[in-house]
Amino acid sequence: MRFRSVRRSLARLCALLAGAAAVGCAGGDSLFLSRDAAAPGDVVRIRVPDAGFSAGDPPAVDFGDRAALFARVLGPDAIEALAPAAPVGERELTVRLGGDVVGRADFRMLPAPARRLLLRWEEGAGVTLIGASPTAGGYTEGVARQGRRLSYDVLSGGSLAFTGSV
């Protein structure tokens, strides 16, 4: 008697989880996303059943009015796209193949994970902040397991004088 009750509970739990997984995937027009929000530089996996993607004819992916930085074909119904730098907020993600829209879904752009700072150093005056803008990839993982590293460029007279990381 007790075993039957446990089995019934497990069956209900599996059905609930399957339903939650289906609802948890952002989708619309037969498009399923690995996430419904991303920051610039994040990879979003997209599945469009029966799309027929091929590496020779990659699809175009748009995050609102901004094109994905790249779209790579993973299989006949799966691609991944790199989210572009775009304003924070709601937008529509659209996948086009050969000019035809094969799927669309609601999507939310998140703030960029880092800020690019433009600094000026003057003899006697020190460092002055000239500007700041959002950017993706503000740090990199150290090759020798040194942890996160901040990349920087030094410009002199408008040209690159030095690049490094700390």
Secondary structure, DSSP 8 states (H G I E B T S, - for coil): -HHHHHHHHHHHHHHHHHHHHHHHS-BSSS-EES-SEE-TT-EEEEE-TT---BTTB--EEEETTEE-S-EEEEETTEEEEE--S--SEEEEEEEEETTEEEEEEEEEE---SEEEEEEEEETTTEEEEEEEEEES--EEE-TTS--EEEEEEEEETTEEEEEEE-
